[in-house]
Amino acid sequence: MANPIIEFKNISKKYDDTPVLKKIDFEIESGKFYTLLGPSGSGKTTILRMIAGFEDPTSGEILFEGKRIDLTPANKRPINTIFQDYALFPHLNVSQNIAFGLELKKMSKTDIQAKVAESLRMVQLSGYENREIDALSGGQKQRIAIARAIANEPKVLLLDEPLSALDHKLRKEMQVELRALQQRLGITFIFVTHDQEEALALSDQIFVMNDGRILQSGTPVDIYDEPINHFVADFIGESNIVPGTMTADYLVHFDHKDFECVDAGMRPNEPVEIVIRPEDLDITSADKGKMQVTVDSQLFRGVDYQITGHDADDHEWTINSIHQTTVGAQVGLVFDPEDIHIMRFGEDEETFDARLDSYEE
Ligand SMILES: Nc1ncnc2c1ncn2[C@@H]1O[C@H](COP(=O)(O)OP(=O)(O)OP(=O)(O)O)[C@@H](O)[C@H]1O
């Protein structure tokens, strides 16, 4: 990356003696939408708090535009944070909330007024200047929190699960708005969520985290199509994951047969896990399929059927198909060789880390 805006170099964090971040290395490119995605406790918020300056690393360096910032206090960093609960001041109205930080910066009254109006326009709430905070809906509060943050013209905006308090429909609407706003403003967004669908929909780049480590970073398509290990494949989207063994570069053995696949750079006889997404599978008659399963359930979802079944080894399979079947039926499964994704099997933490390091070199 030519000129990263933020760099984490070998960052570790311990609380007492418990490691919560382990050897975190990444670069953030200016003007893009980044998402830290992972289950609860994986370390997402700790990374965000370090970027903001609310938390110090135990070891390692944080750079901002090429210079160390881990010793710069939070209020001196060109970074703003939007918290889950918005942290709006309830006793101030909308424009006073937005003006608060600008007054601290000693901006003139006319400049503040113009900035408040511009920020409200950005979040499509022009005319709400004198509204009390209590008289706003959840989605409007969310937008005011964003307006307050962008009024400060930060270079980076940190968003810690900002949509989690909203109902499903509003959450979807705000996702579209956030993405559009980020593109309009061109500010770097770093967004924290444990919702994989949200991460796929919003991001230019996703960092998938578990247990204090970044397991994989990439575009939503990279991560969905080429998950690096079982955890990522399982966490992102729905997957069928079954054990297999490589027979040759282009052949993988599972369900007691060899299947053609793309070369994943594995050695012959190497134990692997294969991933096939439900939408890449279809059902056909038992004699025509590449493999056979017995149907355990079928759910009509409007656009398709979600079918589950099991093979002779009792591995479960999920298939999204426009074709209908019946519970208890034997059906064949069809799929393309390029839709079989192959992952290394049973790597311990150390081997996995060594592999990650080798990609970075
Ligand atoms: N101040 C603290 N003192 C001790 N342990 C902490 C502290 N803050 C966080 N932790 C621990 O660090 C780990 C990572 O926490 P963090 O909040 O970064 O995770 P997260 O991925 O953001 O989770 P969530 O989605 O639940 O917010 C957790 O095990 C948490 O209990």
The ligand as a MOL file (V3000), in Angstrom:
LIG
                    3D

  0  0  0     0  0            999 V3000
M  V30 BEGIN CTAB
M  V30 COUNTS 31 33 0 0 0
M  V30 BEGIN ATOM
M  V30 1 N -10.6580 -3.0440 30.6320 0
M  V30 2 C -10.5670 -4.3680 30.5000 0
M  V30 3 N -10.0460 -5.1460 31.4730 0
M  V30 4 C -9.9240 -6.4820 31.3380 0
M  V30 5 N -10.3080 -7.1670 30.2290 0
M  V30 6 C -10.8390 -6.4550 29.2190 0
M  V30 7 C -11.0120 -5.0310 29.2890 0
M  V30 8 N -11.5430 -4.6020 28.1210 0
M  V30 9 C -11.7410 -5.7210 27.3590 0
M  V30 10 N -11.3150 -6.8230 28.0100 0
M  V30 11 C -11.3280 -8.2090 27.4720 0
M  V30 12 O -10.6360 -8.1990 26.2420 0
M  V30 13 C -11.2420 -9.0960 25.3190 0
M  V30 14 C -11.5630 -8.3530 24.0370 0
M  V30 15 O -12.5800 -7.4030 24.2920 0
M  V30 16 P -13.2030 -6.4520 23.1640 0
M  V30 17 O -14.2000 -5.5770 23.8160 0
M  V30 18 O -12.1050 -5.8120 22.4110 0
M  V30 19 O -13.9250 -7.5230 22.2370 0
M  V30 20 P -15.0010 -7.2800 21.0950 0
M  V30 21 O -14.5940 -8.1610 19.9740 0
M  V30 22 O -15.1430 -5.8380 20.8130 0
M  V30 23 O -16.3170 -7.8530 21.7700 0
M  V30 24 P -17.8320 -7.2950 21.7210 0
M  V30 25 O -18.3350 -7.6160 20.3530 0
M  V30 26 O -18.4860 -8.1250 22.7860 0
M  V30 27 O -17.7740 -5.8490 22.0350 0
M  V30 28 C -12.4580 -9.6690 26.0190 0
M  V30 29 O -12.1310 -10.9400 26.5100 0
M  V30 30 C -12.7180 -8.6960 27.1430 0
M  V30 31 O -13.3240 -9.3530 28.2360 0
M  V30 END ATOM
M  V30 BEGIN BOND
M  V30 1 1 1 2
M  V30 2 1 2 3
M  V30 3 2 2 7
M  V30 4 2 3 4
M  V30 5 1 4 5
M  V30 6 2 5 6
M  V30 7 1 6 7
M  V30 8 1 6 10
M  V30 9 1 7 8
M  V30 10 2 8 9
M  V30 11 1 9 10
M  V30 12 1 10 11
M  V30 13 1 11 12
M  V30 14 1 11 30
M  V30 15 1 12 13
M  V30 16 1 13 14
M  V30 17 1 13 28
M  V30 18 1 14 15
M  V30 19 1 15 16
M  V30 20 2 16 17
M  V30 21 1 16 18
M  V30 22 1 16 19
M  V30 23 1 19 20
M  V30 24 2 20 21
M  V30 25 1 20 22
M  V30 26 1 20 23
M  V30 27 1 23 24
M  V30 28 2 24 25
M  V30 29 1 24 26
M  V30 30 1 24 27
M  V30 31 1 28 29
M  V30 32 1 28 30
M  V30 33 1 30 31
M  V30 END BOND
M  V30 END CTAB
M  END
